[in-house]
Amino acid sequence: MYLIFRCDCGRALYAKESVATRKCVCGKTLKVKERRIFKSVESVEDASYTIQQMQEENYGKTGFFTADSIKFHRRF
């Protein structure tokens, strides 16, 4: 079983139910049992998909872009 929760920075994370702590990419170490659990899923694939959906709700479409598709505005 995997638990889905959020860090204080807003990033959605998942951890196995048996894990005590999880470190976010922002650097904060979170105690899983003290977090508000949004959802629990059976597989890591389901957890990953759920995280992607939650991140898209907050930050819009996620993904990678090629360098030629990004327009830069230089300020000097």
CORGITA-V641787 format. One record per pair of residues at least 12 apart in sequence whose C-alpha atoms are under 7 Angstrom apart, sorted by the first residue. I is the first residue (numbers start at 1). GAP is how many residues later the second one is. D is the distance in Angstrom with one decimal. If there is no record, write none. Layout:
i=I gap=GAP d=D
i=I gap=GAP d=D
//
This chain:
i=1 gap=15 d=6.1
i=1 gap=16 d=5.7
i=1 gap=39 d=6.6
i=1 gap=40 d=5.7
i=1 gap=41 d=4.6
i=1 gap=42 d=6.7
i=2 gap=12 d=6.4
i=2 gap=13 d=5.5
i=2 gap=14 d=4.4
i=2 gap=15 d=5.4
i=2 gap=38 d=5.5
i=2 gap=39 d=5.3
i=2 gap=40 d=6.1
i=2 gap=41 d=6.8
i=2 gap=42 d=7.0
i=2 gap=45 d=6.6
i=3 gap=12 d=5.5
i=3 gap=13 d=6.2
i=3 gap=14 d=6.0
i=3 gap=34 d=6.4
i=3 gap=36 d=6.1
i=3 gap=37 d=4.5
i=3 gap=38 d=6.7
i=4 gap=33 d=5.8
i=4 gap=34 d=5.6
i=4 gap=35 d=5.2
i=4 gap=36 d=6.0
i=5 gap=30 d=6.6
i=5 gap=31 d=6.2
i=5 gap=32 d=4.9
i=5 gap=33 d=5.5
i=7 gap=17 d=6.9
i=12 gap=39 d=5.8
i=12 gap=42 d=6.6
i=12 gap=43 d=6.5
i=13 gap=38 d=6.6
i=14 gap=33 d=6.5
i=20 gap=12 d=5.7
i=20 gap=13 d=6.9
//
